[in-house]
Amino acid sequence: MDYTVYQLLWLFLFYSFLGWLAETVLAALKRRRLLNRGFLSAPFSPTYGLGALLFAIFLPELREDPFFLFLLGMILATFLEFVTGVFLERIFHQKWWDYSGQRFQFEGHICLKYSVIWGLSALLAIFVLNPIFLTLVGLIPRTAGEIALLVVYILLGVDFVGSWAAVLQLHGALSEPTHISRFLSRLTHTLDTTVTRHIQRRMERAYPSLERERLSGKQAPKVKPERFAQGCGFYKLAALFFIGSFLGDITETIWCWAVLGKLMSRSSVLYGPFSIVWGLGCVLLTALLYKYKDRSDRYIFLAGTVLGGAYEYSCSVFTELVFGTVFWDYSHIPFNLGGRINLLFCFFWGIAAVVWLKGLYPRLSAWIERIPIRWGKAGTWVLIVFMVCNIIISALALDRYTQRSAGDAPQTALGLFLDRHYPDQRIERVYPNAKIVD
């Protein structure tokens, strides 16, 4: 079943409210008092809404195989929970939930018990709750529903900005001399007596650790970088993205030549030998496993196998939904899942994780940090602008290729431009394995 954007927006609200309600009830039973456990002041927990969107987008095609639906739902939601937990900890230097006391937990962000609950929730959402919610949505007149969505999302946006500013102020983060911090500082100063203090008191009641940190005066020390892309920050990950995209394209090209006996393009974009899937994969593996690079090879292999498989599956679904095109099909390989991933290539992701973190990353990291800071920052932004334009042009050309395959004539000057400069022959030369799907 394919969901419309209108339906997805409603599902996000429904599940955000259900998640907030469940957390509030559990907190009330545990602490014997009512507490708003959400980040927002409104009764919504966006993490649950995002999890439901992942289920609705990536899992409907697995309805005929409930086991794999459960398994992939567990992996996707656990990954979302882990990324959210790490992101909040990086920003606020504080865990917003901690599973350290649970068995089979990882860094306090995720644990097996709740991962299983996520998997069961995926089954419940796909088979039971989504049909009920969408039936209710169908009873709402479309115009009234669109107006309601617009109003609610505007209010949620204001709520998010206010809550974010209040928590940053609570941590003293607004003293940083950046454009964002100055804006938030003015915002929180304006709302200080009416909104911000109320939000801060609510946060401290719901998350006592935030109050303890504020009283202790802990703040992250300011460290002036001595080298370009020091540590594992934005510039390091950006550089690794471009390096990984290039190396991934070259690796796949050599693999195809060795196995199939012919050279073919494996690039994701029209200009340059760059495989976006590999570049983002390098960033993903580095960002999530950087702290554990000193762990055993077996540990990294297992983590890379699971993360790589989930990532490749998500990329396959995303490209099919957005472009109507399948760029790889593993249906002929044993132990495949919908032709999107297979066990052998998941093992390759695990091997790649070990080779990357144990062998390539330390050397590449050292080389990147030798770049002069000024040249490194300027070069990074030049490459980012180039790649963004490259991706946009490639996406437009692919979309027009799909339209041409359906017999649609160009309706705009842009369509004529794309037909003239990016004909079918050029698209099929860059993407030789692309298949148009309904």
C-alpha positions in Angstrom: 0.0 0.0 0.0 1.3 3.5 -1.0 0.5 6.3 1.4 0.0 9.9 0.2 1.9 12.8 1.8 -1.5 13.9 3.3 -1.9 10.6 5.0 1.7 10.4 6.2 1.3 13.8 7.8 -1.7 12.6 9.7 0.0 9.3 10.7 2.9 11.3 12.1 0.5 13.3 14.4 -1.4 10.2 15.4 1.7 8.2 16.5 3.4 11.2 18.0 0.4 11.6 20.3 0.2 7.9 21.0 3.9 7.8 21.9 3.5 10.8 24.2 0.5 9.3 25.9 2.3 6.0 26.5 5.3 7.7 28.0 3.2 10.0 30.1 1.1 7.1 31.5 4.2 5.0 32.2 5.9 8.0 34.0 2.8 8.6 36.0 2.7 5.0 37.2 6.3 5.0 38.0 6.5 8.4 39.8 2.9 8.6 41.1 2.3 12.0 39.4 1.5 13.3 36.0 4.5 14.5 33.9 4.9 15.7 30.4 7.8 13.4 29.2 7.9 14.9 25.7 10.5 17.4 24.4 7.6 19.6 23.3 5.1 21.3 25.5 2.3 20.0 23.2 1.2 16.4 23.7 3.4 15.0 20.9 6.6 12.9 20.9 8.1 13.3 17.4 10.4 10.3 17.7 7.4 7.9 17.7 5.9 9.8 14.7 9.1 9.5 12.8 9.2 5.8 13.6 5.7 5.3 12.3 6.7 7.2 9.1 9.6 4.8 8.6 7.2 1.8 9.0 4.7 3.3 6.6 7.3 4.1 3.9 9.6 1.1 4.1 7.6 -1.8 5.4 4.2 -2.2 3.5 5.8 -4.3 0.8 6.7 -6.9 3.5 3.1 -7.5 4.5 3.3 -11.0 3.1 6.3 -11.9 5.3 5.5 -10.8 8.9 8.8 -12.1 10.2 10.9 -9.9 8.0 8.5 -7.0 8.6 9.1 -7.5 12.4 12.9 -7.7 11.9 13.3 -4.7 9.6 10.9 -2.7 11.7 13.0 -3.5 14.8 16.2 -2.5 13.0 14.8 0.8 11.5 13.2 2.0 14.7 16.2 1.0 16.8 18.5 2.9 14.5 16.2 5.9 14.8 16.3 5.7 18.5 20.0 5.3 18.6 20.6 8.3 16.3 18.2 10.5 18.2 19.8 9.6 21.5 23.3 10.3 20.2 22.2 13.5 18.6 20.6 14.8 21.8 23.6 13.8 23.9 26.0 15.5 21.5 23.9 18.7 21.6 23.1 18.8 25.3 25.9 16.6 26.8 23.2 14.7 28.6 21.3 11.4 28.0 17.6 12.0 27.7 16.9 8.3 28.4 19.2 5.7 29.7 18.9 1.9 29.3 22.2 1.2 31.1 20.4 -0.9 33.7 18.8 -3.1 31.1 20.2 -6.4 29.7 21.6 -6.4 26.2 21.9 -2.6 26.0 24.2 -0.5 23.9 25.7 2.7 25.3 22.4 3.3 27.3 20.7 4.5 24.1 19.1 1.2 22.9 18.5 -2.2 24.4 17.1 -5.5 23.1 13.8 -5.4 25.1 12.7 -2.1 23.5 14.0 -3.1 20.1 11.7 -6.1 20.3 8.8 -3.8 21.3 9.6 -1.6 18.3 9.4 -4.7 16.0 6.0 -5.7 17.5 4.9 -2.1 17.1 5.7 -2.3 13.4 3.4 -5.3 13.0 0.7 -3.6 15.0 1.0 -0.4 12.9 1.0 -2.0 9.5 -1.8 -4.6 10.1 -4.1 -2.9 12.6 -3.5 0.8 13.5 -2.7 2.3 10.1 -6.0 1.1 8.5 -8.0 2.4 11.5 -6.3 5.8 11.5 -6.6 6.2 7.7 -10.3 5.3 7.9 -10.7 8.1 10.4 -8.7 10.5 8.2 -11.0 9.6 5.3 -14.0 10.9 7.3 -12.5 14.4 7.5 -13.4 16.7 4.6 -10.2 17.2 2.6 -10.1 21.0 2.9 -10.8 21.0 6.6 -8.1 18.3 7.0 -5.5 20.3 5.2 -6.3 23.5 7.2 -6.1 21.5 10.4 -2.7 20.1 9.4 -1.3 23.5 8.5 -2.4 25.0 11.9 -1.1 22.1 13.9 2.3 21.9 12.2 2.8 25.7 12.5 2.0 25.4 16.3 4.4 22.5 16.6 7.1 24.5 14.8 6.7 27.3 17.2 6.7 24.8 20.1 9.8 23.2 18.9 11.8 26.4 18.5 10.7 27.5 22.0 11.6 24.2 23.6 14.9 24.0 21.8 15.8 27.6 22.9 14.7 27.0 26.5 16.9 23.8 26.8 19.9 25.5 25.2 19.5 28.4 27.6 19.2 26.0 30.5 22.6 24.6 29.5 24.2 28.0 29.0 24.7 27.2 25.3 23.4 30.5 24.1 26.5 32.3 25.1 28.2 30.9 22.0 28.8 33.8 19.5 27.0 32.3 16.5 24.1 33.6 14.4 21.8 30.9 15.6 22.7 31.5 19.3 22.2 35.3 19.0 18.8 34.7 17.4 17.8 32.2 20.1 19.1 34.5 22.8 16.9 37.3 21.6 14.0 34.9 21.3 14.4 33.5 24.8 14.9 37.0 26.2 11.7 38.1 24.6 9.8 35.1 25.9 11.6 34.7 29.1 8.8 35.5 31.5 6.0 34.0 29.6 7.2 30.8 27.9 10.9 29.9 28.5 10.8 29.6 32.3 7.7 27.5 32.1 9.3 25.1 29.6 12.5 24.9 31.6 10.6 24.0 34.8 8.7 21.3 32.9 11.9 19.9 31.5 13.6 19.8 34.9 10.6 18.0 36.4 10.4 15.5 33.6 14.2 15.0 33.3 15.8 15.6 36.7 19.3 15.1 35.3 18.9 18.4 33.4 18.4 20.2 36.7 21.4 18.4 38.3 23.6 19.4 35.4 22.4 23.1 35.5 23.1 23.3 39.2 26.5 21.7 38.9 27.4 24.3 36.3 28.8 21.7 33.9 29.5 22.9 30.4 31.4 21.4 27.5 34.9 23.0 27.5 35.7 25.2 24.5 38.5 23.7 22.5 40.1 25.7 19.6 41.0 23.3 16.8 44.7 23.1 16.1 44.3 21.1 12.9 41.7 21.0 10.1 38.9 18.5 10.7 40.2 17.5 14.1 38.3 14.6 15.7 35.1 13.3 14.1 33.2 16.5 13.3 31.5 18.1 10.3 34.5 18.8 8.2 36.0 15.3 8.8 32.7 13.6 7.8 32.3 15.8 4.8 35.8 14.9 3.6 35.1 11.2 4.2 31.9 11.5 2.2 33.7 12.6 -0.9 36.5 10.2 -0.4 34.1 7.3 0.2 32.0 8.2 -2.8 35.0 8.1 -5.0 36.5 5.0 -3.6 33.1 3.2 -3.6 32.6 4.0 -7.3 36.1 2.8 -8.2 35.7 -0.4 -6.2 32.3 -1.3 -7.8 33.7 -0.6 -11.2 36.7 -2.9 -10.7 34.4 -5.5 -9.2 32.1 -5.4 -12.2 35.1 -5.7 -14.6 36.5 -8.6 -12.7 33.2 -10.5 -12.4 31.3 -9.5 -15.5 34.3 -8.9 -17.7 33.1 -5.4 -18.8 33.5 -1.8 -17.5 30.3 0.0 -16.6 29.5 3.2 -14.8 28.6 2.7 -11.1 28.2 6.4 -10.4 25.2 7.9 -8.6 25.5 11.3 -10.3 26.0 12.5 -13.9 29.2 14.4 -13.2 32.2 12.5 -11.7 32.8 9.0 -10.4 30.9 9.4 -7.2 28.7 6.7 -5.6 26.5 8.5 -3.1 25.4 5.3 -1.4 29.0 4.5 -0.5 29.8 8.0 0.6 26.8 8.2 2.9 27.7 4.7 4.1 31.2 5.8 5.1 29.7 8.7 7.0 27.2 6.5 8.7 29.7 3.9 9.7 32.2 6.5 10.9 29.7 8.6 12.8 28.0 5.6 14.6 31.0 3.3 15.1 33.9 5.9 15.6 33.7 5.5 19.3 34.1 1.7 19.0 36.9 1.6 16.4 39.1 -0.1 19.0 36.6 -2.9 19.6 37.2 -6.4 18.2 36.9 -7.1 14.5 34.0 -9.4 15.2 32.1 -6.7 17.0 32.6 -4.2 14.2 31.8 -6.8 11.5 28.4 -7.6 13.2 27.5 -4.0 13.6 28.5 -3.2 10.0 26.5 -6.1 8.7 23.3 -5.0 10.4 23.7 -1.3 9.8 24.8 -1.8 6.2 21.9 -4.1 5.4 19.4 -1.7 6.9 21.0 1.3 5.1 21.1 -0.4 1.7 17.5 -1.5 2.0 16.4 2.0 2.9 18.3 3.5 -0.1 16.6 1.0 -2.4 13.1 1.9 -1.2 13.9 5.6 -1.2 15.2 5.7 -4.8 12.2 3.6 -6.0 9.7 5.9 -4.3 11.4 9.1 -5.4 12.5 8.3 -8.9 10.4 5.3 -9.8 13.6 3.5 -10.6 15.3 0.4 -9.2 19.1 0.7 -9.4 20.0 -2.8 -8.2 18.1 -6.1 -8.0 19.3 -9.1 -6.0 16.3 -11.3 -6.7 18.6 -13.9 -8.3 20.9 -14.1 -5.3 20.0 -16.6 -2.4 18.8 -15.2 0.9 17.6 -11.9 -0.5 14.9 -9.6 0.9 12.7 -8.2 -1.8 15.6 -8.1 -4.1 16.9 -5.1 -2.2 19.5 -6.7 0.0 20.9 -10.2 0.4 22.9 -11.9 3.1 26.2 -12.1 1.1 26.3 -8.4 0.4 25.3 -7.6 4.0 28.4 -9.6 5.0 30.4 -7.4 2.5 29.1 -4.4 4.5 30.4 -6.0 7.7 33.8 -6.6 6.0 33.9 -3.1 4.7 33.2 -1.7 8.2 36.2 -3.6 9.6 38.5 -2.6 6.7 37.3 1.0 6.9 37.6 1.5 10.7 40.7 -0.6 11.3 42.7 0.2 8.1 41.5 3.0 5.9 40.0 5.5 8.3 43.1 6.1 10.5 45.3 6.8 7.5 42.7 9.0 5.7 42.0 10.9 8.9 45.6 11.7 9.4 46.0 12.9 5.7 42.8 15.0 6.0 44.1 16.7 9.1 47.3 17.8 7.4 45.3 20.1 5.1 45.7 23.8 6.1 42.6 24.9 8.0 41.8 27.8 5.6 42.2 25.8 2.5 40.4 22.8 4.0 37.3 24.7 4.9 37.1 26.6 1.6 37.6 23.4 -0.4 35.0 21.5 1.6 32.3 24.1 0.9 33.3 24.3 -2.8 32.9 20.5 -3.0 29.6 20.6 -1.1 28.1 23.2 -3.5 29.3 21.2 -6.5 27.8 18.0 -5.2 24.5 19.6 -4.3 24.2 21.0 -7.8 25.3 17.6 -9.2 22.7 15.7 -7.2 19.9 18.2 -8.2 20.7 18.0 -11.9 21.0 14.2 -11.7 17.7 13.9 -9.9 15.9 16.2 -12.4 17.4 14.3 -15.4 16.4 10.9 -13.9 12.9 12.2 -13.2 12.6 13.4 -16.8 14.0 10.0 -18.0 11.1 8.3 -16.1 8.6 10.7 -17.7 10.0 10.0 -21.2 9.7 6.2 -20.6 6.0 6.8 -19.8 5.6 8.7 -23.1 5.1 12.2 -21.4 6.2 15.1 -23.6 8.1 18.0 -22.0 5.7 20.7 -20.7 8.2 23.3 -19.6 11.5 24.9 -20.8 13.3 22.9 -18.1 11.9 19.6 -19.6 13.1 20.7 -23.0 16.6 21.5 -21.6 16.8 18.1 -19.9 15.7 16.2 -23.0 18.3 18.0 -25.1 21.3 17.7 -22.7 20.4 14.4 -20.9 18.8 12.0 -23.5 18.1 8.4 -22.8 21.4 7.2 -24.1 23.4 9.3 -21.7 21.2 8.3 -18.7 21.5 4.6 -19.6 25.2 4.9 -20.0 25.6 6.4 -16.5 22.9 4.1 -14.9 23.2 0.9 -16.9 21.3 -1.2 -14.3 18.4 1.2 -13.8 14.9 -0.3 -14.3 11.7 1.7 -14.5 9.0 0.4 -12.1 5.3 1.3 -11.6 
